[in-house]
């Protein structure tokens, strides 16, 4: 059996990270809830870049394409909408309600200029995929070196 000297600072970093996570979760939720018991949410988003385009993928469980409005202005992609709560049955005694609902709005500054006229958005099974082709001036250009 090996004795390890206790150091109060060893676990302090872990505690600080956990407290930061709790505060970030608390701050990220809005304090102006529309009604008591409403869980506010933001759809999760992935943003990826290739040589020719930027792809934004977002999850909207239980929503249709008509529930979401997308806009692109000054290289800022925004989407907003509202996920409505299912009609509550007054005869049912809920023990837990964890599914989130409510209004949302998210905006992202794109990492490069895109061609707004060729943007394509599709939605399948609650997953929205937005393909934003890069503008020609934003694509890297290869410059040939002349031999003298």
mmCIF file of the C-alpha atoms, coordinates in Angstrom:
data_MODEL
# 
_entry.id   MODEL 
# 
loop_
_atom_site.group_PDB 
_atom_site.id 
_atom_site.type_symbol 
_atom_site.label_atom_id 
_atom_site.label_alt_id 
_atom_site.label_comp_id 
_atom_site.label_asym_id 
_atom_site.label_entity_id 
_atom_site.label_seq_id 
_atom_site.pdbx_PDB_ins_code 
_atom_site.Cartn_x 
_atom_site.Cartn_y 
_atom_site.Cartn_z 
_atom_site.occupancy 
_atom_site.B_iso_or_equiv 
_atom_site.pdbx_formal_charge 
_atom_site.auth_seq_id 
_atom_site.auth_comp_id 
_atom_site.auth_asym_id 
_atom_site.auth_atom_id 
_atom_site.pdbx_PDB_model_num 
ATOM 1   C CA . UNK A 1 1   ? 0.000   0.000  0.000   1.00 0.00 ? 1   UNK A CA 1 
ATOM 2   C CA . UNK A 1 2   ? 1.352   3.363  -1.050  1.00 0.00 ? 2   UNK A CA 1 
ATOM 3   C CA . UNK A 1 3   ? 0.552   6.537  0.803   1.00 0.00 ? 3   UNK A CA 1 
ATOM 4   C CA . UNK A 1 4   ? -0.107  9.577  -1.337  1.00 0.00 ? 4   UNK A CA 1 
ATOM 5   C CA . UNK A 1 5   ? 0.245   12.946 0.238   1.00 0.00 ? 5   UNK A CA 1 
ATOM 6   C CA . UNK A 1 6   ? -3.028  14.881 0.065   1.00 0.00 ? 6   UNK A CA 1 
ATOM 7   C CA . UNK A 1 7   ? -2.877  18.161 -1.783  1.00 0.00 ? 7   UNK A CA 1 
ATOM 8   C CA . UNK A 1 8   ? -5.951  20.409 -1.566  1.00 0.00 ? 8   UNK A CA 1 
ATOM 9   C CA . UNK A 1 9   ? -5.020  22.114 -4.843  1.00 0.00 ? 9   UNK A CA 1 
ATOM 10  C CA . UNK A 1 10  ? -4.996  18.896 -6.889  1.00 0.00 ? 10  UNK A CA 1 
ATOM 11  C CA . UNK A 1 11  ? -8.794  18.715 -7.065  1.00 0.00 ? 11  UNK A CA 1 
ATOM 12  C CA . UNK A 1 12  ? -9.269  22.482 -7.167  1.00 0.00 ? 12  UNK A CA 1 
ATOM 13  C CA . UNK A 1 13  ? -8.892  22.636 -10.959 1.00 0.00 ? 13  UNK A CA 1 
ATOM 14  C CA . UNK A 1 14  ? -11.618 20.019 -11.420 1.00 0.00 ? 14  UNK A CA 1 
ATOM 15  C CA . UNK A 1 15  ? -13.933 21.882 -9.073  1.00 0.00 ? 15  UNK A CA 1 
ATOM 16  C CA . UNK A 1 16  ? -13.282 25.143 -10.908 1.00 0.00 ? 16  UNK A CA 1 
ATOM 17  C CA . UNK A 1 17  ? -14.062 23.552 -14.285 1.00 0.00 ? 17  UNK A CA 1 
ATOM 18  C CA . UNK A 1 18  ? -17.310 22.123 -12.925 1.00 0.00 ? 18  UNK A CA 1 
ATOM 19  C CA . UNK A 1 19  ? -18.335 25.493 -11.451 1.00 0.00 ? 19  UNK A CA 1 
ATOM 20  C CA . UNK A 1 20  ? -17.515 27.236 -14.758 1.00 0.00 ? 20  UNK A CA 1 
ATOM 21  C CA . UNK A 1 21  ? -19.707 24.723 -16.594 1.00 0.00 ? 21  UNK A CA 1 
ATOM 22  C CA . UNK A 1 22  ? -22.576 25.288 -14.156 1.00 0.00 ? 22  UNK A CA 1 
ATOM 23  C CA . UNK A 1 23  ? -22.334 29.070 -14.437 1.00 0.00 ? 23  UNK A CA 1 
ATOM 24  C CA . UNK A 1 24  ? -22.090 28.921 -18.244 1.00 0.00 ? 24  UNK A CA 1 
ATOM 25  C CA . UNK A 1 25  ? -25.204 26.733 -18.384 1.00 0.00 ? 25  UNK A CA 1 
ATOM 26  C CA . UNK A 1 26  ? -27.021 29.125 -16.042 1.00 0.00 ? 26  UNK A CA 1 
ATOM 27  C CA . UNK A 1 27  ? -25.991 32.262 -17.944 1.00 0.00 ? 27  UNK A CA 1 
ATOM 28  C CA . UNK A 1 28  ? -26.795 30.776 -21.348 1.00 0.00 ? 28  UNK A CA 1 
ATOM 29  C CA . UNK A 1 29  ? -30.431 30.329 -20.340 1.00 0.00 ? 29  UNK A CA 1 
ATOM 30  C CA . UNK A 1 30  ? -32.544 33.440 -20.626 1.00 0.00 ? 30  UNK A CA 1 
ATOM 31  C CA . UNK A 1 31  ? -34.105 34.843 -17.461 1.00 0.00 ? 31  UNK A CA 1 
ATOM 32  C CA . UNK A 1 32  ? -37.210 36.129 -19.210 1.00 0.00 ? 32  UNK A CA 1 
ATOM 33  C CA . UNK A 1 33  ? -39.049 32.843 -19.573 1.00 0.00 ? 33  UNK A CA 1 
ATOM 34  C CA . UNK A 1 34  ? -42.381 33.138 -21.349 1.00 0.00 ? 34  UNK A CA 1 
ATOM 35  C CA . UNK A 1 35  ? -44.143 30.983 -18.760 1.00 0.00 ? 35  UNK A CA 1 
ATOM 36  C CA . UNK A 1 36  ? -43.229 28.999 -15.691 1.00 0.00 ? 36  UNK A CA 1 
ATOM 37  C CA . UNK A 1 37  ? -41.837 25.580 -16.480 1.00 0.00 ? 37  UNK A CA 1 
ATOM 38  C CA . UNK A 1 38  ? -40.746 26.492 -20.006 1.00 0.00 ? 38  UNK A CA 1 
ATOM 39  C CA . UNK A 1 39  ? -37.343 25.114 -20.922 1.00 0.00 ? 39  UNK A CA 1 
ATOM 40  C CA . UNK A 1 40  ? -35.548 27.403 -23.351 1.00 0.00 ? 40  UNK A CA 1 
ATOM 41  C CA . UNK A 1 41  ? -33.204 25.868 -25.876 1.00 0.00 ? 41  UNK A CA 1 
ATOM 42  C CA . UNK A 1 42  ? -30.966 26.543 -28.821 1.00 0.00 ? 42  UNK A CA 1 
ATOM 43  C CA . UNK A 1 43  ? -30.506 24.077 -31.652 1.00 0.00 ? 43  UNK A CA 1 
ATOM 44  C CA . UNK A 1 44  ? -27.032 22.547 -31.783 1.00 0.00 ? 44  UNK A CA 1 
ATOM 45  C CA . UNK A 1 45  ? -24.955 23.486 -34.825 1.00 0.00 ? 45  UNK A CA 1 
ATOM 46  C CA . UNK A 1 46  ? -21.892 22.196 -36.691 1.00 0.00 ? 46  UNK A CA 1 
ATOM 47  C CA . UNK A 1 47  ? -20.056 24.499 -39.119 1.00 0.00 ? 47  UNK A CA 1 
ATOM 48  C CA . UNK A 1 48  ? -17.580 22.910 -41.544 1.00 0.00 ? 48  UNK A CA 1 
ATOM 49  C CA . UNK A 1 49  ? -15.479 24.371 -44.333 1.00 0.00 ? 49  UNK A CA 1 
ATOM 50  C CA . UNK A 1 50  ? -14.097 22.761 -47.473 1.00 0.00 ? 50  UNK A CA 1 
ATOM 51  C CA . UNK A 1 51  ? -12.202 24.261 -50.378 1.00 0.00 ? 51  UNK A CA 1 
ATOM 52  C CA . UNK A 1 52  ? -15.419 25.231 -52.177 1.00 0.00 ? 52  UNK A CA 1 
ATOM 53  C CA . UNK A 1 53  ? -18.092 25.794 -49.548 1.00 0.00 ? 53  UNK A CA 1 
ATOM 54  C CA . UNK A 1 54  ? -19.191 26.135 -45.939 1.00 0.00 ? 54  UNK A CA 1 
ATOM 55  C CA . UNK A 1 55  ? -21.726 23.668 -44.571 1.00 0.00 ? 55  UNK A CA 1 
ATOM 56  C CA . UNK A 1 56  ? -23.895 24.421 -41.549 1.00 0.00 ? 56  UNK A CA 1 
ATOM 57  C CA . UNK A 1 57  ? -25.763 21.486 -40.008 1.00 0.00 ? 57  UNK A CA 1 
ATOM 58  C CA . UNK A 1 58  ? -28.298 22.092 -37.252 1.00 0.00 ? 58  UNK A CA 1 
ATOM 59  C CA . UNK A 1 59  ? -30.650 19.796 -35.349 1.00 0.00 ? 59  UNK A CA 1 
ATOM 60  C CA . UNK A 1 60  ? -34.315 20.726 -34.986 1.00 0.00 ? 60  UNK A CA 1 
ATOM 61  C CA . UNK A 1 61  ? -36.020 17.701 -33.425 1.00 0.00 ? 61  UNK A CA 1 
ATOM 62  C CA . UNK A 1 62  ? -39.771 17.600 -33.938 1.00 0.00 ? 62  UNK A CA 1 
ATOM 63  C CA . UNK A 1 63  ? -39.782 20.643 -36.233 1.00 0.00 ? 63  UNK A CA 1 
ATOM 64  C CA . UNK A 1 64  ? -40.558 21.096 -39.917 1.00 0.00 ? 64  UNK A CA 1 
ATOM 65  C CA . UNK A 1 65  ? -38.950 23.410 -42.449 1.00 0.00 ? 65  UNK A CA 1 
ATOM 66  C CA . UNK A 1 66  ? -41.896 25.798 -42.128 1.00 0.00 ? 66  UNK A CA 1 
ATOM 67  C CA . UNK A 1 67  ? -41.034 26.369 -38.460 1.00 0.00 ? 67  UNK A CA 1 
ATOM 68  C CA . UNK A 1 68  ? -37.591 27.846 -39.272 1.00 0.00 ? 68  UNK A CA 1 
ATOM 69  C CA . UNK A 1 69  ? -36.656 31.127 -40.973 1.00 0.00 ? 69  UNK A CA 1 
ATOM 70  C CA . UNK A 1 70  ? -33.128 31.458 -42.423 1.00 0.00 ? 70  UNK A CA 1 
ATOM 71  C CA . UNK A 1 71  ? -31.419 34.681 -43.500 1.00 0.00 ? 71  UNK A CA 1 
ATOM 72  C CA . UNK A 1 72  ? -27.986 35.725 -44.752 1.00 0.00 ? 72  UNK A CA 1 
ATOM 73  C CA . UNK A 1 73  ? -26.872 39.340 -44.524 1.00 0.00 ? 73  UNK A CA 1 
ATOM 74  C CA . UNK A 1 74  ? -23.388 40.881 -44.457 1.00 0.00 ? 74  UNK A CA 1 
ATOM 75  C CA . UNK A 1 75  ? -21.779 37.433 -44.128 1.00 0.00 ? 75  UNK A CA 1 
ATOM 76  C CA . UNK A 1 76  ? -23.884 36.612 -41.040 1.00 0.00 ? 76  UNK A CA 1 
ATOM 77  C CA . UNK A 1 77  ? -26.075 33.515 -41.210 1.00 0.00 ? 77  UNK A CA 1 
ATOM 78  C CA . UNK A 1 78  ? -29.124 33.640 -38.921 1.00 0.00 ? 78  UNK A CA 1 
ATOM 79  C CA . UNK A 1 79  ? -31.994 31.333 -38.227 1.00 0.00 ? 79  UNK A CA 1 
ATOM 80  C CA . UNK A 1 80  ? -34.918 31.671 -35.904 1.00 0.00 ? 80  UNK A CA 1 
ATOM 81  C CA . UNK A 1 81  ? -38.168 29.960 -35.086 1.00 0.00 ? 81  UNK A CA 1 
ATOM 82  C CA . UNK A 1 82  ? -40.150 28.381 -32.327 1.00 0.00 ? 82  UNK A CA 1 
ATOM 83  C CA . UNK A 1 83  ? -40.571 24.819 -31.190 1.00 0.00 ? 83  UNK A CA 1 
ATOM 84  C CA . UNK A 1 84  ? -44.048 24.561 -29.742 1.00 0.00 ? 84  UNK A CA 1 
ATOM 85  C CA . UNK A 1 85  ? -44.931 22.385 -26.784 1.00 0.00 ? 85  UNK A CA 1 
ATOM 86  C CA . UNK A 1 86  ? -47.283 19.526 -27.490 1.00 0.00 ? 86  UNK A CA 1 
ATOM 87  C CA . UNK A 1 87  ? -50.788 19.976 -26.117 1.00 0.00 ? 87  UNK A CA 1 
ATOM 88  C CA . UNK A 1 88  ? -50.721 19.098 -22.453 1.00 0.00 ? 88  UNK A CA 1 
ATOM 89  C CA . UNK A 1 89  ? -53.179 16.490 -21.229 1.00 0.00 ? 89  UNK A CA 1 
ATOM 90  C CA . UNK A 1 90  ? -54.715 17.661 -17.946 1.00 0.00 ? 90  UNK A CA 1 
ATOM 91  C CA . UNK A 1 91  ? -55.608 14.101 -16.925 1.00 0.00 ? 91  UNK A CA 1 
ATOM 92  C CA . UNK A 1 92  ? -52.002 12.917 -17.199 1.00 0.00 ? 92  UNK A CA 1 
ATOM 93  C CA . UNK A 1 93  ? -49.686 13.233 -14.213 1.00 0.00 ? 93  UNK A CA 1 
ATOM 94  C CA . UNK A 1 94  ? -46.211 13.970 -15.573 1.00 0.00 ? 94  UNK A CA 1 
ATOM 95  C CA . UNK A 1 95  ? -43.300 12.771 -13.463 1.00 0.00 ? 95  UNK A CA 1 
ATOM 96  C CA . UNK A 1 96  ? -40.633 14.400 -15.607 1.00 0.00 ? 96  UNK A CA 1 
ATOM 97  C CA . UNK A 1 97  ? -40.610 16.818 -18.545 1.00 0.00 ? 97  UNK A CA 1 
ATOM 98  C CA . UNK A 1 98  ? -37.175 17.275 -20.097 1.00 0.00 ? 98  UNK A CA 1 
ATOM 99  C CA . UNK A 1 99  ? -37.892 17.983 -23.748 1.00 0.00 ? 99  UNK A CA 1 
ATOM 100 C CA . UNK A 1 100 ? -37.099 21.603 -24.514 1.00 0.00 ? 100 UNK A CA 1 
ATOM 101 C CA . UNK A 1 101 ? -39.311 24.014 -26.410 1.00 0.00 ? 101 UNK A CA 1 
ATOM 102 C CA . UNK A 1 102 ? -39.692 27.712 -27.021 1.00 0.00 ? 102 UNK A CA 1 
ATOM 103 C CA . UNK A 1 103 ? -38.439 30.427 -29.343 1.00 0.00 ? 103 UNK A CA 1 
ATOM 104 C CA . UNK A 1 104 ? -34.832 30.502 -30.524 1.00 0.00 ? 104 UNK A CA 1 
ATOM 105 C CA . UNK A 1 105 ? -32.571 32.697 -32.611 1.00 0.00 ? 105 UNK A CA 1 
ATOM 106 C CA . UNK A 1 106 ? -28.963 32.008 -33.546 1.00 0.00 ? 106 UNK A CA 1 
ATOM 107 C CA . UNK A 1 107 ? -26.511 33.955 -35.708 1.00 0.00 ? 107 UNK A CA 1 
ATOM 108 C CA . UNK A 1 108 ? -23.035 33.063 -36.933 1.00 0.00 ? 108 UNK A CA 1 
ATOM 109 C CA . UNK A 1 109 ? -20.382 35.150 -38.640 1.00 0.00 ? 109 UNK A CA 1 
ATOM 110 C CA . UNK A 1 110 ? -19.157 33.020 -41.527 1.00 0.00 ? 110 UNK A CA 1 
ATOM 111 C CA . UNK A 1 111 ? -15.391 32.456 -41.778 1.00 0.00 ? 111 UNK A CA 1 
ATOM 112 C CA . UNK A 1 112 ? -15.252 33.607 -45.412 1.00 0.00 ? 112 UNK A CA 1 
ATOM 113 C CA . UNK A 1 113 ? -17.357 35.406 -48.021 1.00 0.00 ? 113 UNK A CA 1 
ATOM 114 C CA . UNK A 1 114 ? -20.057 33.266 -49.627 1.00 0.00 ? 114 UNK A CA 1 
ATOM 115 C CA . UNK A 1 115 ? -22.095 33.507 -52.832 1.00 0.00 ? 115 UNK A CA 1 
ATOM 116 C CA . UNK A 1 116 ? -25.541 34.376 -51.425 1.00 0.00 ? 116 UNK A CA 1 
ATOM 117 C CA . UNK A 1 117 ? -27.243 33.602 -54.747 1.00 0.00 ? 117 UNK A CA 1 
ATOM 118 C CA . UNK A 1 118 ? -26.241 29.920 -54.633 1.00 0.00 ? 118 UNK A CA 1 
ATOM 119 C CA . UNK A 1 119 ? -27.064 29.048 -51.004 1.00 0.00 ? 119 UNK A CA 1 
ATOM 120 C CA . UNK A 1 120 ? -28.980 25.775 -50.634 1.00 0.00 ? 120 UNK A CA 1 
ATOM 121 C CA . UNK A 1 121 ? -30.915 24.617 -47.560 1.00 0.00 ? 121 UNK A CA 1 
ATOM 122 C CA . UNK A 1 122 ? -32.441 21.158 -47.107 1.00 0.00 ? 122 UNK A CA 1 
ATOM 123 C CA . UNK A 1 123 ? -34.103 19.465 -44.160 1.00 0.00 ? 123 UNK A CA 1 
ATOM 124 C CA . UNK A 1 124 ? -34.486 15.770 -43.512 1.00 0.00 ? 124 UNK A CA 1 
ATOM 125 C CA . UNK A 1 125 ? -35.547 14.015 -40.294 1.00 0.00 ? 125 UNK A CA 1 
ATOM 126 C CA . UNK A 1 126 ? -35.194 17.202 -38.241 1.00 0.00 ? 126 UNK A CA 1 
ATOM 127 C CA . UNK A 1 127 ? -31.648 17.945 -39.493 1.00 0.00 ? 127 UNK A CA 1 
ATOM 128 C CA . UNK A 1 128 ? -31.185 21.172 -41.434 1.00 0.00 ? 128 UNK A CA 1 
ATOM 129 C CA . UNK A 1 129 ? -28.212 21.336 -43.819 1.00 0.00 ? 129 UNK A CA 1 
ATOM 130 C CA . UNK A 1 130 ? -27.258 24.688 -45.320 1.00 0.00 ? 130 UNK A CA 1 
ATOM 131 C CA . UNK A 1 131 ? -24.625 24.685 -48.064 1.00 0.00 ? 131 UNK A CA 1 
ATOM 132 C CA . UNK A 1 132 ? -23.027 28.078 -48.660 1.00 0.00 ? 132 UNK A CA 1 
ATOM 133 C CA . UNK A 1 133 ? -20.732 28.106 -51.731 1.00 0.00 ? 133 UNK A CA 1 
ATOM 134 C CA . UNK A 1 134 ? -17.692 30.324 -51.305 1.00 0.00 ? 134 UNK A CA 1 
ATOM 135 C CA . UNK A 1 135 ? -17.471 33.431 -53.440 1.00 0.00 ? 135 UNK A CA 1 
ATOM 136 C CA . UNK A 1 136 ? -14.884 33.146 -56.216 1.00 0.00 ? 136 UNK A CA 1 
ATOM 137 C CA . UNK A 1 137 ? -12.757 35.907 -54.664 1.00 0.00 ? 137 UNK A CA 1 
ATOM 138 C CA . UNK A 1 138 ? -12.631 33.964 -51.376 1.00 0.00 ? 138 UNK A CA 1 
ATOM 139 C CA . UNK A 1 139 ? -11.304 30.752 -52.948 1.00 0.00 ? 139 UNK A CA 1 
ATOM 140 C CA . UNK A 1 140 ? -7.542  30.251 -52.858 1.00 0.00 ? 140 UNK A CA 1 
ATOM 141 C CA . UNK A 1 141 ? -5.789  30.897 -56.140 1.00 0.00 ? 141 UNK A CA 1 
ATOM 142 C CA . UNK A 1 142 ? -2.633  29.159 -57.243 1.00 0.00 ? 142 UNK A CA 1 
ATOM 143 C CA . UNK A 1 143 ? -0.004  31.423 -58.733 1.00 0.00 ? 143 UNK A CA 1 
ATOM 144 C CA . UNK A 1 144 ? 2.454   29.923 -61.166 1.00 0.00 ? 144 UNK A CA 1 
ATOM 145 C CA . UNK A 1 145 ? 6.105   30.879 -60.779 1.00 0.00 ? 145 UNK A CA 1 
ATOM 146 C CA . UNK A 1 146 ? 7.816   31.761 -64.033 1.00 0.00 ? 146 UNK A CA 1 
ATOM 147 C CA . UNK A 1 147 ? 11.267  30.332 -64.675 1.00 0.00 ? 147 UNK A CA 1 
ATOM 148 C CA . UNK A 1 148 ? 13.776  32.889 -65.966 1.00 0.00 ? 148 UNK A CA 1 
# 
